[in-house]
Amino acid sequence: MVNDAIDREVEGWQKFESIMYQEDRVLFDKMMSESKQYLAEFPASKHDPAEMLFMTLIFQQQKIINKLLAVVEAKQKKG
């Protein structure tokens, strides 16, 4: 199942997370949790779990960038 494979992939990153500062761990956990919400929608897939996770993280970042750009553009139009 896709979610099991993703969970195993994230578990493999525990050593990376363990060396982070506490505030970074909180952000890392939030990022992983949010990505799992998207991945829960995926049907069983032949894609590499790491690839799926990376694409989901990139997608999340792009959504945030687009929202921030919209805010900046709206402020520029007002000012």
N, C-alpha and C positions, 0 to 999 in steps of 0.2 A: 504494500500500500504506500502511496506517495507520502502521507503524513509520517508514517514510521520511518521511511528513508530520510525525510527532512529532519526528524527528531534525532536520528543517529548522526546526521551531518552536523547539526548544531552541538550535539554532545561532544563531537570531536574537536570543537573549538573551545572547550572548557579550559584548556591550558592557557590559551590566548586570553580568555576573559579573566582568569585568575591572577594575571600579572597587571591588570588595569587598576587605576585608582578607583575608589568606590564610586565617585560621581560618574566615571566613565562606564563602570559596570552597570549602573542603573540605566544609562542611555543605551548600552549594548543590549541589555535584556528587553528594554522597550522596543528597540528596533527589531529584534528577533521575534518578539511576540506579535508585533504588527505585521511582519512579513508572513507569519504563520496564518494569519487571518485570510490573506490573499490565497495562500497555498492550499488552504482547506477547500477552496472552490475548484481546484484542479481535479480532474478525473485521474485515474491511474495513468501513469505516463511512462514512456520509455526514456524520457530525458534524464540526464544526470541530476541527482538531487542538489548538488552544489551549484550547478548551472541554473537550475530553477530558483534557488535561493538568491543567487547573485542578481538575476534578472528582476526578481521581486524587489530586492533592496534598491536597485537602480531605478526602478519604476517609482517606488516610494519617494526617493530623492527628487526625481523629476517633477512629481506632483507638488512637492514643497517648493521647489524652485519656481514653478509656474505661478503658484499662489503669491509668492514674494514679488515676482516680477509684476504681477497684476497690481499689487499694492503700490509698488514704486511708480508704475505708470500712472495710476490714478492720482497719486500725490503730485506728479509732475504736471499733469493736466490742470490741476487746481492752482498750482503755484506759478 
